[in-house]
Amino acid sequence: MSTNNDNNSETDSMADKSSSSDETNDYINNNTKTMSDVNSGGSSGGSSGGSSGGSSGGSSGGSSGGSSGDDSDQVMSGNAKTGCGRWDDNNDKNENNADPLSCSLMSSSSDLDRQIEQLRRCEIIKESEVKSLCAKAREILVEESNVQRVDAPVTVCGDIHGQFYDLKELFKVGGDVPDTNYLFMGDFVDRGFYSVETFLLLLALKVRYPDRITLIRGNHESRQITQVYGFYDECLRKYGSITVWRYCTEIFDYLSLSAIIDGKIFCVHGGLSPSIQTLDQIRVIDRKQEVPHDGPMCDLLWSDPEDTQGWGVSPRGAGYLFGSDVVSQFNATNHLDMICRAHQLVMEGFKWHFNETVLTVWSAPNYCYRCGNVAAILELDENLHRDFTIFEAAPQESRGVPSKKPQPDYFL
């Protein structure tokens, strides 16, 4: 895909690319940031984000594991709603003869279901609940591989970018979790009005149904990028502090870098890397870190296909452009049928490249509430037969009205 010449592609730079339509191009020209802009404008962001997300985010995340246990103990203690009695240490038995572990699990599931329903209404949950949710999510995500195995049937989704009501539209056409098995290919946050509710809902669903939803990391799941493109400011606006942003950005570090469906379809947010020839090379990357500015981990999240041969310099300022010969070699080496990725706006919702060996899926309709594109999801049955469902943005009357437009309002 020629991201400079193709009007149906999105540019997402740490330097931004151009979008489709003259109106959108004018918008981009006025609002685009380059990689150097992000690095300089975000170098305070990088340092504050790196340290806060790393140290304070790490320490707060570390303590959250303990405190979430304390919270569940309080809920368990004689809570009539769960039907679980109080544990009697002297008699080593429960007053109602209920197993304490079962009571704790029931209480935890009940709390989680309540939080999911609250988030489905586009209502934020309490900061203490975010802390506990992230602690539980970390326990699940740390066990997942850099190349997470996913079994078909599965529905594959592209960028969401905080467009919460359009995510609800996606679930309406694709089915709810856990009825449908989902794989989301990153970029859950930034630009949309509801990045907090979007990411926390997906994370809560992951904790509640860990085998029915897979979340992999996009280039926007980054401390530095979110300080420029909206998520940081949204957390500050909605919670009055950056604590929730720290909890969430720590979880970003635990998200898988890619997934493989039935050993045949490789899913990644961006694309390939000249440093990577095999899936095993991806498996040994230390992913538990902020997205680097270069190197194989960066490339997986930032690269794009291009109608050329070999490797090219990316106009984004990060990652590479890769040609059909690169894809052919990678697929042959790893016995793959195709590569599925997101990362670029396509007006029709999906786009094939290189004789159907690479597929771009885009799942944010009317991107940035102005592009006029449709969105798509890829539905794979148990035999990996493909079906695309196209959907439009949620009707205006079904949307909430944000109290304030997210700042800054960049297109990327």
Secondary structure in CASP SS format (residue, H / E / C, confidence):
PFRMAT SS
TARGET T0000
AUTHOR 0000-0000-0000
METHOD secondary structure of the structure
MODEL  1
M C 1.00
S C 1.00
T C 1.00
N C 1.00
N C 1.00
D C 1.00
N C 1.00
N C 1.00
S C 1.00
E C 1.00
T C 1.00
D C 1.00
S C 1.00
M C 1.00
A C 1.00
D C 1.00
K C 1.00
S C 1.00
S C 1.00
S C 1.00
S C 1.00
D H 1.00
E H 1.00
T H 1.00
N H 1.00
D H 1.00
Y H 1.00
I H 1.00
N H 1.00
N H 1.00
N H 1.00
T C 1.00
K C 1.00
T C 1.00
M H 1.00
S H 1.00
D H 1.00
V H 1.00
N H 1.00
S H 1.00
G H 1.00
G C 1.00
S H 1.00
S H 1.00
G H 1.00
G H 1.00
S H 1.00
S H 1.00
G H 1.00
G H 1.00
S H 1.00
S H 1.00
G H 1.00
G H 1.00
S H 1.00
S H 1.00
G H 1.00
G H 1.00
S H 1.00
S H 1.00
G H 1.00
G H 1.00
S H 1.00
S H 1.00
G H 1.00
G H 1.00
S H 1.00
S H 1.00
G H 1.00
D H 1.00
D H 1.00
S H 1.00
D H 1.00
Q H 1.00
V H 1.00
M H 1.00
S C 1.00
G C 1.00
N C 1.00
A H 1.00
K H 1.00
T H 1.00
G C 1.00
C C 1.00
G C 1.00
R C 1.00
W E 1.00
D E 1.00
D C 1.00
N C 1.00
N C 1.00
D C 1.00
K E 1.00
N E 1.00
E C 1.00
N C 1.00
N C 1.00
A C 1.00
D C 1.00
P H 1.00
L H 1.00
S H 1.00
C H 1.00
S H 1.00
L H 1.00
M H 1.00
S H 1.00
S H 1.00
S H 1.00
S H 1.00
D H 1.00
L H 1.00
D H 1.00
R H 1.00
Q H 1.00
I H 1.00
E H 1.00
Q H 1.00
L H 1.00
R H 1.00
R C 1.00
C C 1.00
E C 1.00
I C 1.00
I C 1.00
K C 1.00
E H 1.00
S H 1.00
E H 1.00
V H 1.00
K H 1.00
S H 1.00
L H 1.00
C H 1.00
A H 1.00
K H 1.00
A H 1.00
R H 1.00
E H 1.00
I H 1.00
L H 1.00
V C 1.00
E C 1.00
E C 1.00
S C 1.00
N C 1.00
V E 1.00
Q E 1.00
R E 1.00
V E 1.00
D C 1.00
A C 1.00
P C 1.00
V E 1.00
T E 1.00
V E 1.00
C E 1.00
G C 1.00
D E 1.00
I C 1.00
H C 1.00
G C 1.00
Q C 1.00
F H 1.00
Y H 1.00
D H 1.00
L H 1.00
K H 1.00
E H 1.00
L H 1.00
F H 1.00
K H 1.00
V H 1.00
G H 1.00
G C 1.00
D C 1.00
V C 1.00
P C 1.00
D C 1.00
T C 1.00
N C 1.00
Y E 1.00
L E 1.00
F E 1.00
M C 1.00
G C 1.00
D C 1.00
F C 1.00
V C 1.00
D C 1.00
R C 1.00
G C 1.00
F C 1.00
Y C 1.00
S H 1.00
V H 1.00
E H 1.00
T H 1.00
F H 1.00
L H 1.00
L H 1.00
L H 1.00
L H 1.00
A H 1.00
L H 1.00
K H 1.00
V H 1.00
R H 1.00
Y C 1.00
P C 1.00
D C 1.00
R C 1.00
I E 1.00
T E 1.00
L E 1.00
I E 1.00
R C 1.00
G C 1.00
N C 1.00
H C 1.00
E C 1.00
S C 1.00
R H 1.00
Q H 1.00
I H 1.00
T H 1.00
Q H 1.00
V H 1.00
Y H 1.00
G C 1.00
F H 1.00
Y H 1.00
D H 1.00
E H 1.00
C H 1.00
L H 1.00
R H 1.00
K H 1.00
Y H 1.00
G C 1.00
S C 1.00
I C 1.00
T H 1.00
V H 1.00
W H 1.00
R H 1.00
Y H 1.00
C H 1.00
T H 1.00
E H 1.00
I H 1.00
F H 1.00
D C 1.00
Y C 1.00
L C 1.00
S E 1.00
L C 1.00
S E 1.00
A E 1.00
I E 1.00
I E 1.00
D C 1.00
G C 1.00
K C 1.00
I E 1.00
F E 1.00
C E 1.00
V E 1.00
H C 1.00
G C 1.00
G C 1.00
L C 1.00
S C 1.00
P C 1.00
S C 1.00
I C 1.00
Q C 1.00
T C 1.00
L H 1.00
D H 1.00
Q H 1.00
I H 1.00
R H 1.00
V C 1.00
I C 1.00
D C 1.00
R C 1.00
K C 1.00
Q C 1.00
E C 1.00
V C 1.00
P C 1.00
H C 1.00
D C 1.00
G C 1.00
P H 1.00
M H 1.00
C H 1.00
D H 1.00
L H 1.00
L H 1.00
W H 1.00
S C 1.00
D E 1.00
P E 1.00
E C 1.00
D C 1.00
T C 1.00
Q C 1.00
G C 1.00
W E 1.00
G E 1.00
V E 1.00
S C 1.00
P C 1.00
R C 1.00
G C 1.00
A C 1.00
G C 1.00
Y E 1.00
L E 1.00
F E 1.00
G C 1.00
S H 1.00
D H 1.00
V H 1.00
V H 1.00
S H 1.00
Q H 1.00
F H 1.00
N H 1.00
A H 1.00
T H 1.00
N C 1.00
H C 1.00
L C 1.00
D C 1.00
M E 1.00
I E 1.00
C E 1.00
R E 1.00
A C 1.00
H C 1.00
Q C 1.00
L C 1.00
V C 1.00
M C 1.00
E C 1.00
G C 1.00
F E 1.00
K E 1.00
W E 1.00
H E 1.00
F C 1.00
N C 1.00
E C 1.00
T C 1.00
V E 1.00
L E 1.00
T E 1.00
V E 1.00
W E 1.00
S C 1.00
A C 1.00
P C 1.00
N C 1.00
Y H 1.00
C H 1.00
Y H 1.00
R C 1.00
C C 1.00
G C 1.00
N C 1.00
V C 1.00
A E 1.00
A E 1.00
I E 1.00
L E 1.00
E E 1.00
L E 1.00
D C 1.00
E C 1.00
N C 1.00
L C 1.00
H C 1.00
R E 1.00
D E 1.00
F E 1.00
T E 1.00
I E 1.00
F E 1.00
E C 1.00
A C 1.00
A C 1.00
P C 1.00
Q H 1.00
E H 1.00
S H 1.00
R C 1.00
G C 1.00
V C 1.00
P C 1.00
S C 1.00
K C 1.00
K C 1.00
P C 1.00
Q C 1.00
P C 1.00
D C 1.00
Y C 1.00
F C 1.00
L C 1.00
END
